[in-house]
Amino acid sequence: MRSTELWKDYELIDCSEGERLERWGDVILIRPDPQVIWKTPKKNEFWKMANARYHRSAKGGGEWEILRPFPDEWNIGYRDLTFKIKPMGFKHTGLFPEQAVNWDFLREVIKNSQSSGCGEGGQVKVLNLFAYTGGATVAALAEDAAVVHVDASKGMVAHAKENAALSGLSERFCRWLVDDCEKFIQREIRRGNKYDIIIMDPPSYGRGPGGEVWQLEDKVYEFVELASQILSDDPKMVLINSYTAGLSPSVMSYILGSTVSAEYGGRVDCDEIGLSVTETGMCLPCGASAIWTKEQD
């Protein structure tokens, strides 16, 4: 399992009985997690000191229970990046901290590809699809890549812009687009636009701005095939993230191997990503990633 030990403003303190106990800066939150099926004793004192707890509803969704006062929104840092945190519907906070391990990998690939991208002057071009609040976008901008950020939610794109500004990266080149990702790729194919790096974090289920239905297992292979058509002649990286239990790291690896690798060679690595748990020293699985790179075996 891949994880980062570089977080200082985020901490997974403990997890038990379907819940995570987390520190986001100075704020302690308790959030549900269906993978936490163990019932270890909740001995850590912070279980009784949380600022808020999210309760799921049997009818879908849920709500936050405020236990102690805390700001409506606040900022946390990771390395040289800054992100706005805001408790939202369906237990979200505006950031997936486990993705930091992929941000670091992305930055290293960009750093090692300087002056060899397909952008002007060799700038590396990055396409971030289903880009949410822009963790990967901000990481790529920090390495001076040219980024196109695409998400179907206007609110999430606005949040991502705020994260870029908080990180002092507003002047870096980024196109912020509220769009259906599949339709955007189809237009890019017609326009002949190419990218050195493609990142995608598709939802298990969702709807586009025009009501388009997205069902991950039914769509992902054809979507990766489509996206492969806008890779540059010398692509650097393709990354797929998944939080869908049925889409294992090996399945995603097979998809990349039979699409991108078949065309460009290179290699595919896949694994779960997770977060270290302070109380136990173990690691909580938080999804999976498969990464194609041009590196040779």
HUFENDA-V675700 format. One record per helix or strand of 2 or more residues. SS is the DSSP state (helix for helix, strand for strand). FROM is the first residue (numbers start at 0). LEN is the number of residues. Records with the same first field share a line. If there is no record, write none. Layout:
SS: FROM-LEN / FROM-LEN
This chain:
strand: 9-7 / 18-6 / 26-6 / 51-5 / 61-5 / 73-5 / 80-5 / 124-5 / 145-6 / 173-5 / 196-4 / 204-3 / 212-3 / 236-6 / 266-11 / 282-11
helix: 44-4 / 96-15 / 119-3 / 134-8 / 153-13 / 180-11 / 215-13 / 248-16
